[in-house]
């Protein structure tokens, strides 16, 4: 018995000395939270793969619509109608467009987010008090992943990191999401093209 106490003592001391690690928020609860975000806006800061940073305002209208308005110029990234359009303020050309399904942002803009789907979540844990979820499209794992960071109490999306098919990463930090109502034209790519002519 004395030997057992001696063996257990270091483990008990270690348990008391280390900060308690909170269990990550469940995938079902995170799915419910993401589905509760219907129409919202916030400020954001972005760190790009090349080390540059930018900031602006983000508008979200689920399902399927997102608008990044960058401060300091007329650059805009618009997701709508299954497409992503990049309006470059330095170019007179039409916006570069590609399918929304080619970006992991498609996962959080889905009509029904379900992170419990088979092969969708490839990482789920806790880092510095935040729950992390790394997800991919099971049908298109080659397009990359998105790692979402949530503060647990109250549950809130704090930031995400998109890793594309080349391994390049883009970090987006969010302010507090606020409810917002936007006219339909806010998310229409054709309307934006017409406005810029």
N, C-alpha and C positions, 0 to 999 in steps of 0.2 A: 504493500500500500504506500509506503514511504517513497519507493522508487517511482510509482505512478504519479505521486504528487510532484516529485522533482521533474519528471518528464512533462507534466502538464503546465507547470508554472511558467516556462518561457512562452508557451503558446498563449496562455491567458494574458501575460504581460503584453505580448505583441498585439493581441486583439484590442486591449484597452488603449494602447499607445497610438494605433492607427485610427484615422478618422473613419467613421462608419460610411460604407458605400451604399448609397440608395439604389434600390432596384430600379432598372429602367421602366419607364411608363410602357404599358402593354401596347402591342401593335393595334389591337382592336380599339383601344381608347384614342390612340393617335389618329386612326382612320376616322373615328367619329368626329374628332376635333377638326380635321381637314375638311370633312364634308359639311361642317357647320359654317365654314367660310364661303359665303356666297358672293358678296359684293363688298370690297374693302380697298383701302388705300393706305399707304405709308411712305415714309422716306426710306431711302436705301443708300448704302455705300457698296461699291464693287471693287474688288481687287482682281485684276486680270492676270492671265498666265505670264505675260511679259513683265509683270511687276508694276504696271501703271494702275492708277486708281481713278475712279469716277464716282459720281453721286447723282441723285435725282429723286424722282417720285415714281412709285409703282402703284398701278391700278390693277385690281383683280376682279374679274367677273366670271365666276364658275357657272357652268363648265366651259372650258376651252379658251378663255380670253384673258390676256394679260398685256399690260402696256408699260414699258419702261421709258420714262421721259428723262433724258439726261440734262443736267444743269450745265449751263455755260455755252451750249450750242443747240442746234436743232436736230441732233441725233435722236432716233427713236427706234425701239424694237417693239414690234406689235405682233401678238399671237391672236389669231382669229380665224374662224372657218377652217380649222385644220391646217393652217399655214402659219409660218413665222416670216415676217417681213422686216428687213433691216433698212431703215432710212438713214443714209449717211449724209450729214449736213455738208460735207465737202464734195459731194458728187451731184452732178445733174442727171445722172442715170436713174432709171426706175429702181425701186428697192430690190435688193437681193432677197429671194424667197426660197423657202424649202419647207417640206412637211413638218408639222409639229411633232409627228411621231418619230422624227429623227433626233429629238432632244429629250432628255429625261424629265424636263419640266412637264411633259405630257402626262406623267404619272400623277402629279398633284393637281392638274387641271381636269382630270377625268370627271365624268358625271358622278361616278360612284367610286371613291378611293377605297380600296380594300387591300391593305398591306399584308393581310394574312394569306393572300393567294399564293399558291405554290410557286416557288422559284422567283418571287418578286423581291423579297428582302434577302440581301446577301450579307448584312451586318446589322446588329442590334445590340446596343450596350449603353454605357454611361461614361461620360468624360467630363471631369471638372464640374460635377453636379448637373450636367445636361444629358438628357437622353439623346442618343444618336441612332439614326436609321439610315442605312445605305440600301437603296432600292434600284432595281433595273427593270426594264420591260422584258418579261419572260419570253416574249415573241421576238424581241430585237435586242438581245444582250450586247450586241456589237456596237450600239450607238452610245454606250457609256452608262454612267451611274449618277445618281444624285444622293448626297448625304445631307440629311436634314438634322438640325440641332434644335431641341426643344427644352425650354425651362419647364420644370415639372409642376410648380405650384404658385400661381395657376398655370395650367398648360398653355404654352405660347411658343409659336415658331419664331426662333431668334435669327437663324441664318441657314444657308445651304451652300454646298460646294458641288458644282457640276463638273464631272470628269468626262471629257469627250472621248471619242474613239481613238484619238491619238495620245491620250494620257494627259492632255493639257487641262488645267483646273481653273475655274472661275469661282471666287468666293463672293457671295452676296449677303451682307448684314442688313437686317430689317429693323426699323423702328416699330413701335407699337401699331398693330393693325387697327384702323379706325373704319367704322361703317361708311360706305359711300354709295351714292346713286349717280349713275352716269348716263348721258344720252346714248342711244344705240350707235351713233356715228363714232363715238370714242374708240370703238374697237373694230371699225370697218376699214380694211386695207384700201379699198377703192376710194373711200371718202378721204382718207389721208392723202392718197396720191393726187386726187383732185384739188385738195386744199393747197398742196405744195406747187402746183403748176403756175 
